Amino acid sequence: MEYFLDNYIKKPNFDFILTIDCEGYNFDKNLKNNVLNLERLLKLNSENNIYTLLFITPFFAKMMNELNLIENIKRNYKVIFGLHIHPNNLPESIEKLCPFIEKNEDLIANYSYDEQKTIIKHCYEYISKLGIEPIEAFRGGYFSIDDNTEKILAELTPIKYESHNIYRPQYKVTKNILTSLPVYAENENEELRLEYFNIEKLSKILNKGILENKKLFGITHSYLLDPNDFHYKRDKIELDIHERMNLLISIINKYR
């Protein structure tokens, strides 16, 4: 199967894709409100010829389906789909099939090969059956992935790519069975993440990546899609991610 990313990564010049970790009730305390605000960001990006890579958990997929958004998003916006897994935050129908999951263990790479295989199989099938396809890439929660994860993904699914901050200690890939599309990062703490820094520092990171003429994969999270989400006040984040993305777009367009 030929994917959008197959041709995209071959392009020689700078470009930008925003990746979103589309979570579940572990982070999205008001999941419905965040899902309802997803189209606003997709519309902004699409109108500026920016693709959005959605790394979707089963819980997020379920809410998208309940709100009848899946086909509309596929039809109207520049989107790419990916699979996102937090093993200790799964729908009950999957949990029942994974009795070994520990409530305090959120890193998929900390599970055995056979356990990972069971988790990945059921998560992939769950979101695929809801119409989220093709699924081109994978991202583990907290950037967790190892060689077992990649081997299983290659065996069980048509996924070709993974996207993580490769400087994080949770990233334990050595064999590169899948193609890595790393989040643009200086180290484990400084990455092109919409909510991490003030807008001046975020703009500086973006400008540096543009001058390096790289394919830049930025990152943000679904729990910030609702501008009134409690994370903004709790974490003292000024400007919501829609406003921040708009400012980054103004920089990106200067170089196009």
Residue pairs with C-beta under 8 A, 6 or more apart in sequence:
1 134
1 158
3 80
3 134
3 136
3 160
3 161
4 51
4 80
4 136
5 80
5 136
5 137
5 160
5 161
5 181
6 160
8 15
8 17
8 51
8 215
9 179
9 181
9 215
11 215
13 213
14 209
14 210
14 212
14 213
14 214
14 215
14 216
14 255
15 215
15 216
16 50
16 206
16 215
16 216
16 217
16 218
16 248
16 252
17 50
17 51
17 52
17 53
17 80
17 215
17 216
17 217
17 218
18 41
18 45
18 50
18 51
18 52
18 53
18 194
18 218
18 219
18 220
18 245
19 52
19 53
19 54
19 55
19 82
19 139
19 163
19 183
19 217
19 218
19 219
19 220
20 38
20 41
20 52
20 53
20 54
20 55
20 219
20 220
20 221
20 222
21 55
21 84
21 139
21 141
21 219
21 220
21 221
21 222
22 38
22 54
22 55
22 56
22 57
22 60
22 84
22 222
23 57
23 59
23 60
23 84
23 86
23 89
23 221
23 222
23 223
24 31
24 57
24 58
24 59
24 60
24 86
24 89
24 90
25 31
25 59
25 89
26 86
26 88
26 89
26 106
27 221
27 222
27 223
28 34
28 35
28 59
28 60
28 222
28 223
29 223
29 229
29 230
30 226
30 229
31 59
31 60
31 63
32 63
32 67
33 225
33 226
33 228
33 229
34 222
34 223
34 224
34 225
34 226
34 229
35 60
35 63
35 64
35 67
35 69
35 222
35 225
36 67
36 226
37 225
37 226
37 227
37 242
38 64
38 69
38 73
38 222
38 225
39 69
39 72
39 73
39 77
40 225
40 242
41 52
41 225
41 241
41 242
41 245
42 52
42 73
42 76
42 77
42 78
42 79
43 76
43 77
44 242
44 245
44 246
44 249
45 51
45 52
45 77
45 78
45 245
45 249
46 52
46 76
46 77
46 78
48 249
48 252
48 253
49 78
50 78
50 249
50 252
51 78
51 79
51 80
52 77
52 78
52 79
52 80
53 79
53 80
53 81
53 82
53 136
53 137
53 163
53 217
54 79
54 80
54 81
54 82
55 82
55 83
55 84
55 137
55 138
55 139
55 163
56 64
56 81
56 82
56 83
56 84
56 127
56 132
57 84
57 85
57 86
57 89
57 90
57 123
57 127
58 90
58 91
58 94
58 123
58 126
58 127
59 89
59 90
59 91
60 84
60 222
61 70
61 126
61 127
61 130
61 132
62 91
62 130
64 70
64 73
64 130
64 132
65 130
65 131
70 130
70 131
70 132
71 131
73 79
74 131
80 136
80 137
81 132
81 133
81 134
81 135
81 136
82 135
82 136
82 137
82 138
82 139
82 159
82 161
82 163
83 120
83 123
83 124
83 127
83 135
83 137
83 138
83 139
83 157
83 159
84 138
84 139
84 140
84 141
85 108
85 119
85 120
85 123
85 138
85 140
85 141
86 106
86 141
87 98
87 101
87 105
87 106
87 107
87 108
87 111
87 119
87 141
88 101
88 102
88 103
88 104
88 105
88 106
89 106
89 141
90 98
90 101
90 119
90 123
91 126
93 126
94 119
94 122
94 123
94 126
95 101
97 118
97 122
98 115
98 118
98 119
98 122
100 111
100 115
101 111
101 119
105 111
106 141
106 142
106 144
107 140
107 141
107 142
107 144
107 170
108 116
108 119
108 120
108 140
108 141
108 144
108 145
108 149
109 116
109 140
109 144
109 145
109 146
109 148
109 149
109 170
109 172
110 144
111 119
112 148
113 148
113 151
113 152
116 148
116 149
116 152
117 152
117 156
120 149
120 152
120 153
120 156
120 157
121 156
124 135
124 156
124 157
124 159
127 135
128 135
134 158
135 157
135 158
135 159
136 159
136 160
136 161
137 159
137 160
137 161
137 162
137 163
137 181
138 145
138 149
138 153
138 159
138 161
138 162
138 163
138 178
139 145
139 162
139 163
139 164
140 149
140 164
140 170
142 168
142 170
143 164
143 165
143 168
143 170
143 171
144 170
144 171
145 162
145 164
145 170
145 171
145 172
145 173
146 172
146 173
147 172
147 173
147 174
147 175
147 177
150 162
150 173
150 175
150 176
150 177
150 178
151 175
151 177
153 159
153 162
153 177
153 178
154 177
154 178
159 178
160 178
160 179
161 178
161 179
161 180
161 181
162 173
162 178
162 179
162 180
162 181
163 180
163 181
163 182
163 183
163 217
164 170
164 171
164 180
164 182
164 183
165 171
165 182
165 183
165 185
165 188
165 191
165 219
166 173
166 180
166 182
166 185
167 185
167 186
167 187
167 188
168 188
169 188
173 180
181 215
181 217
182 217
183 191
183 192
183 193
183 217
183 218
183 219
184 191
184 192
184 205
184 209
184 214
184 216
184 217
184 218
185 191
185 192
186 205
190 196
190 205
191 205
191 219
192 202
192 205
192 206
192 209
192 216
192 217
192 218
192 219
193 202
193 218
193 219
193 220
194 202
194 218
194 219
194 220
194 224
194 241
194 244
194 245
194 248
195 220
195 221
195 224
195 231
195 235
195 237
195 241
195 244
196 202
197 205
198 238
199 238
199 239
199 244
199 247
202 244
202 248
203 247
203 248
203 251
206 216
206 218
206 248
206 251
206 252
207 251
209 216
210 216
210 251
210 252
210 255
218 248
220 241
220 245
223 229
223 231
224 231
224 232
224 237
224 240
224 241
225 241
227 240
227 242
231 237
232 240
239 247
